[in-house]
Amino acid sequence: MEPEIFLKGLGRKLRALRHANDLSQQRLAELAGLSPRYISQLESGHGNISILRLYELTRALGVALDEVVRLEETPRTIALIGLRGAGKSTIGRELADKLARPFVELDALIEDEAGLSLDEIFALHGESYYRRLEREVLTRLLATQGESILATGGSLVTDASTYRLLKTHTITVWLKAKPKQHLERVTAQGDRRPMAGRADPLAELRTLLKQREPLYREAEIVVDTSSLSPHVVTEEILRRIA
């Protein structure tokens, strides 16, 4: 394995472990006796760490040193995140075709599990029931599916434990777009839900995106789809993963 690839993989694994332990870079730095800047460099794949410093870091994370340096070279599931209308289904299917992997929509699995549509789940049981199903279905999928292309619900990132699970076990890709484009895309698909009973759906989308953007930015890969065709977006994701 090339040194650059090793450092990138090590950084990705350290970041996933930090998220799994619900630690900030500042807190992990304090526990390991390192600087936050050093932790940031390591997680981005640009750091160079001595074996003793790495040992202290793994102790702070509660894992064995050999577990961290044993990096898997096989690709992981690619999880697409973003608001409705980001292109997760379109790009997900194209990625699945390119990589010869199954394409899975998490919300569709949740509907199958509940025997209800999403609207019915929320109307009859509420959001807490949906969140529990979302976490259970995702956990089972990651344990049994193998590598796939996964399109997630737009609000998954708002549940900290489920999002942490996703970031730990998949390559997360945020398909970024402007609020107006989100609205235009779902309208073109015949989906009227974003506008139903709303005086200014575009303003609501702007507010929603502003609230969730810091969470979406935690994805490993961010691709701005604003001026790109689905084919170009797919190729960009493949390039970034490689």
N, C-alpha and C positions, 0 to 999 in steps of 0.2 A: 504494500500500500504506500502511495506517495505521501511524504510528510505533510503537504498541504491538505490532502484529503483526510489524513489522520487527525490533524488539528481541527478541521471543520467538524468531523464526526465527534471528536471529544467535546468540542464546545456545545454541539447540539445535545449531546447526552447529559452534560453538566447542567445545561439550561432546563432540560426536561426534569431532571432530578430536583433542581431547585424549586420548580413549579410544583412538583409532586409533594414537596415538603412545605409548600406555602411560605417560602422565604423570599424576601426582597434581596436584591444584590447587596444592599447596605448591611442587612442582618447576616447574610452568609459571610460577607467579608469580616464582620466582627467575630463570628464564631470560628472562622478559619485563621484569623490573624493576618488577613490580606487586605489590600485596598479595594474599594468598590471599582475603581478604574481597572484594576488588574482582573477582577472577576468579569467585568464587561468585555475586556479584550479576549479573555479565554472563551467566553460564550460566543463571541463573534468569529472564532477560529483564527484570530490573529495573535494570540498569546503564545508564549513559550514558557513552560512551567517545569521546575525542577521536580524530581521524584519525591523529595521530602515535602515540598509545598503541595504537591498533588495528594500526598498521603494525608496531610492536615485537612485539605479540602474535602476529601472523601470521608474522613472521620466526622467532619461537621455535617455532612449530608447523610450520615448513618449507613453508608454502603462500603463494601470491600473495594480495595484498590484495584484488584484484578477484574472485578465486575465492570469498572468504569473504562479501563483501557482495552477490554475485549470488545471491540466494535464490530457490529454486524455490517457486512458489505452488501447484503441484500436490501433492496428498496422496501420502504414501508408503505402502508396505505396512505394515499393522498386524500386529504380532507379539504373540501372547498367550503369557505365560509363567506358570508356577506348578506346584505339585505336581499329581499325578494326582488327579482329583476336583475340580479348581478350577472346572470348567465351560468349559474352553477349546473343546471341540467344540461344545457347545450354544450358547454365546454367539458363537463364531466363525461358525457357520452363520447365526445371526440377523443379525450384523453384515454378513456377505457379502450377505444378502438385502436389507438396508436400503441398502447402498452399491452394489449391483449389481456386486459383484466376485466372483471365484472364491474358494472356500474351500479351503485346502490344509493337510493334516496332514503335518508334516515326517517323523514316524516312518513313516508309510505310504509316503512316497517312498523312505526308506532301505530299507524292506523290499523294495520293488520293485527297487531298485538291486542289492541283495544276492541277491534271489531266495530270501530266507529270512525267517522271522518274527523279531521282536526277541529272543525267548527263544533261538532257534536261533543267531542272530548271536553272542550273548554266550556261549552254551555251546560253540560250535565255534571261534570266533575271538577272543573276549575283548573287553574294553572298549576297548582301544586301536584295534582295527579298527573298532568302532562309531563312535568319536570321529572317526576319519579320514573314514569315510563321511558322517557327520553334517556335517562341515565342507565336504566336496566337494559334497554335495547342496545344502546351503544356498547356497554360492557360486554354483552353477549356477542355482538358483532365482531368486536376486536379480538375476542378469544377464539372465535370459530371461523370467521370468514376468510382469513388469509389476506394477502395484499389485494386491495381493490381501490376503486375511485369512489369516494363518498361525498355526496352532497348533503350538507347539514341544513337545519332550519336557521333562519336568520337571527333568531333570538337565543340560540344555544349559548352564545358567548356571555350572556347575562347570568348564567348559572355557573358560579365559580368552580364547583367541584367537577361538573360535567366538562367544562371547558378545559380544566386542568388535565382531566383524563384524556381528552382529545389531543392536547398539545404534547402529552407525554408519549403517546403511542402512534401518532401519525405525523406526516408532513403537512402542516396547515398552510393553506394558500388563501389569502384574502383577495377576492375579485372586487376591486374597487371601482366605483362609478359615481357619477354625480346624481343627486336626488332626482333631477328632471329625467335623466336617462332611466333610472329605476322605474319611474312611473310610466314612461313611454313604453318600456319593454313589456311590463306586465299588462298594460292596456292592449298592446299589439297582440298579446297571447290570448286576449279575451277574458282576462281575470279582472273583474270589477271590484274585488274586495278592498283594495287600497283606497277606493273612492266612495264606497258605500256609506252613506250617512255622514259624510265629512264635508264641511264647508270649504276647507282649503287643504286638500290632501298633500299638495306639494310642500306646504309649510310644515305639516306634520312629519313628512319624510325628512325634511331638512333637520328638524329637531331630533328625530330618532337617530339619524346618521351621526349627528354631532355628539349625541350621548354615547353611542356605541363605538365610535371611531377609535378611541384609545384601546378598547378591547380587541377590535379587529386588527389593530397595528401590532399586536403581540404575535401574529402569525409569522411563521418562518419566512414565507415568501409573500410579497405584496405585488400585485400586477394591476396597474391602472388600465381598465378596459375601455375608457372613455372614447378613444379614437381608433381602437383596434378591432379588427374582425375576429370572430371566434377562432378561426384557424390560426391567426397570428398570436392570439392569446395562448392557445394550446401550445404552439411552438415555443413561446417565451417561457411557459411553465416547464416544459421539458428541458429547455436549455438551462434554466436556473437550477433544476434538480440535478442535472448532470454535472 
